[in-house]
Amino acid sequence: MQMFKENELPIIVIDEFNEIDDDYTSVLVSNNVKALSDSISKVTIVIVGVADNVSDLLKGHRSIERCTEEIPMPRMAVGERRELLDRRLARLGMQISGDARWKIINLSKGLPAYVHTLGKYAVYSALQERRLLISEQDVDNAINEGLQSSQQSLKDSYEAATHSNNTRAQFRHLLTACALARVDDAGFFMPAAVREPLSGILKRSVHIANFQDTLRDFAETRGQILERVGEPRSYRFRFRNPGMQPYVIMRGIRDNVIDESAKRALSSPEQPELPFSSD
């Protein structure tokens, strides 16, 4: 740190830290954070990444929590998403119908990036028709545009998880049901929560035994699209990449995997309370 003058207060930001896929780099950064803390340095290091806590993000020192301050960034609440959308539309002098607004809010699953993406393409769709009122059809058009502009990593993971030479395989259906399943505060769902949305998608009753092996494959082999924690008979699952959940739902809408009742529910403010939904 000798390159900085004594009266300077350097701030170093490391973004997307969770994308580092080797433990050596993570441990090295952890060592440096600990060393700077022990030397009472004036430098501030901001590490940004997706993890449940700082220990999961930084490896190498059990005492790392004592020299860091954890600033959690939970998913945006429904009211925050609505405010984000309405404020930006007001700047454009545009309005949005209730169904269209709630479809964007519910599809985003608390992730502001999806509010921005769907809102942007819905605006484009309405303006192409020379309208200042955004309709639900504009949001449906935005879903298609949003899927095309999605990160290639999301597309690749989805294809790795659902690809099969068997035309009767139902990997897409099960993955979509996982995206619609009720989750806890940490984003985990139980296999039992998948039954109802999957039964609705397949139009027949299903049991956990019918898909539990595939859930394991989603976590271990099929693109490792899911994360699994817990012990046998009490496993919990969640999407490794939070952005995958809304992506899977939008794919389900575009590819007609999700039935009409679920599509209609997405346009309702009561949608987060439905048995097959998640906030």
N, C-alpha and C positions, 0 to 999 in steps of 0.2 A: 504493500500500500504506500510505499515511499514516493510513488509518482504523484500523489496528491499533496497539496500544500496543507500546512497545519490547520488553517482556518477553513478548509473545505470539508464538506460533509457528503462524501460520495454515497449514492444510492444505486445499487446494482439489482436489476430485475431479471429473473430467469423465468420465462413463461413456458407453458406446456411441459412442465417438469415430469409429469406422469408418463409422457411419451418416451422417456429414457428407458430402454429395455435391457440395460446391463447393470448389474448390482455394483460393479466397480465404480462407475461414474457417480452413482447415487451415494456410495460410501465416501468417495473423494469429496464431494460437495459437503456432505455431512461433517467430515473431518475439518474442512475449512471453516464452516459455520461455528463449530465448537472452538476452534483455535482463535478465531476472531473474537468470540465472546470471552474467552479466557484472558486475552490480551487487552481487554477493555478498549477495543478499537472503535473509532467513530463511524466506521462504515456500516451502512444498513443494507442487508440483502433481503430482497423480496422474492420469495419462491412461490410461483403460481402453478397449481396443478389440481387434478381431480383425485381425491382420496378421502377416506372417512376421518382421518386425523393426521397430524404432522408425523407421527411415528411411521405410519404406512407410506408416507411420501418420502421421508428421509430415513435412510438406513445407516447403521454404523455406530451410533452411540445411544445407549439406553437413556442417557441423560439429556438427549437433544431437546426434549420438551422444556427443560429448565432455562434454556438460552434462546428460546423462540417464543413468539406470540402467535397463537393460532387465531386466524380470522375466518370463521366459517362463512360460506356463501351458499345458503340453502336455495332450493328452487323458489322461483317467484310465486307468491300467492296469487289467487285468482284476481283479487282487487288490483294488485300491482300490474298484472298482465293487461287488465282492462284499461288501466290508466295509461300505460305505455302506448297502447294502440290508439286510444281516443285522443291523446295529446298530439300525436304526430298527424293524425288525420285532420285535427282542427287546424293545424298549421297550413294544411293544403286546402282548406275550405271544403273538405269532403265529409260525408257522413257514411255510416255503415248500418245495415239492417241488423236487428237483434240476432237472427239465426246465423248470419255471417260472422258477427262479432264472437258469438259463443263457440262457433266451430273453430275459429283461430285460437281462442283462449284454451279450449279443451284439447286441441291437437298439439299445442305447444308443450304440454306436460311440464309447465313451470320453467321452460328454457327460453330466455328472451331472444335468442338467435332465431328460433322458429317463429316467434311473434313478428320479428322484423321481416323475415323472409316471406312468410305467408301474407303479411300486410302489404309488403312492397309489390308482390306480383298480383295481388288482388286489386291494388290501385291501378297498376298497368292495365289489367283486364277491363276495369270500369272505364278508364280514360279512352281506351280503344273504341268503346261504344259511345264515347262523348257523354258519359254520365258522371255525376258527382256523388251518386249514391252507390255504395258497394253492396252487391247482392251475394247470396249464398253461392250462386253459380260462379261468381268471380273468385270466390275462395276455392271452389272445386278446380277452376282453371289454375289457380295459384299452386294447388297441390301438385299438379303435373309439372309446372315450371320449377317448383321447389325440389322435386325429385331429380330433375335433370341437372340442377345446380348443386346437388348434395355432394359432400366430400366423396372422393373415389374410395376412401377407406371404408365408408359405410356401405357403399355398393358392393365392394369386394367381400366384406364380411357377410353381408346378406346372402350373396350368391354361394359362398362357401358353406353356409349353414343350410341352405335350402336346395342346393343342386342335387338332382338324382336322375338316373337314367330310367327309373320306374315312373311311368306317367301317372300311376295311381298313388304315388308317395304324397304324404300330406304334411311335409315339413313346413311349407309356407303357412298352412292353416294353424299348426301348433304354435309356430313362432308368433303369428298374429295374435293368437289367444293369450300368449305370454305377455304381449304388449298391452293387452286390454285387462289383464288380471289386476285385482286389487293388491296394492303394495303397502308396506309399512313405512314409517318415517324415513328409513334408510334406503328405500327403493326395493326391498326384497319382497318376493311373493312366495307363498307356499304352493306346492303342486295342487292342493285342493282348490286354490283360487283360479286355476286354469280350466277346471272342468266346465263351469257354466259358459264362459265365452266360447270354448271349443265346441261344446254341444250346440250352441247357437250357430256357429259357423258351419258345422257339419250337418246340422238339422237332424241330429240323433243323439241319444244319450251316450256319454262316454264315461269311463272309469279311469282312475289314476293309473291303474295297471296297464291301460292301453297306451300310455304315453310316457311313463316314468323313465323308461330306458332311453327314449329320445331326448328327454330333458338332460339326462346324463351326457349324451353325445353332444348336445349343444354346449355343454360346459367343458368337455374334454377333447373332442375331436372335430366336430362340425364348426370350424372357424372359431371355436372357443368364444362364441358370441355371448354366452351367459357365464356368470360367476356363481359358484356353488359354495355354500358354507354350511356348517352344522354337522350332525351325525346322521347315519342311516336312519330312516323313518322320521327324521325331523329336518331334512335338508330344506334350505331356503335358496332361492335363485334371484338374480337380478341381471340386467344388461350391463356388460362390462363398460360399454360406452354409453353414457346417458342419452346422447343424441340418437342412439339406435332405436329407442322406444317410439318416439314420434315418427321416425323414418319408416319403421315397420308398419305402423298404423296407416300411414299415407300410402305405402305400397299396397296394403290390404284394400284400401279404398279404390285405388286406381285399377288394381287387378281383379276387382269384384270378389275378393275373398271375404270381406266383411259384409254381413247381410244388411238389408235396408233398415231394419229396426235399429241396429247399432249406428248406422250412418245418421239416422234421424236423431238419435240420442246425443250425438256429438254437437248438434245445434241447439241443445237445451241447456239452460243454466243449472238444471238439476243433474246433469250428466255425471259429475264427480261422485254422486251418491248412489249411482246404479250398481248392482251387484258385480258387474263385470268391469267396472271402470277403475281408473287410478288417477290420482291428482298429480 
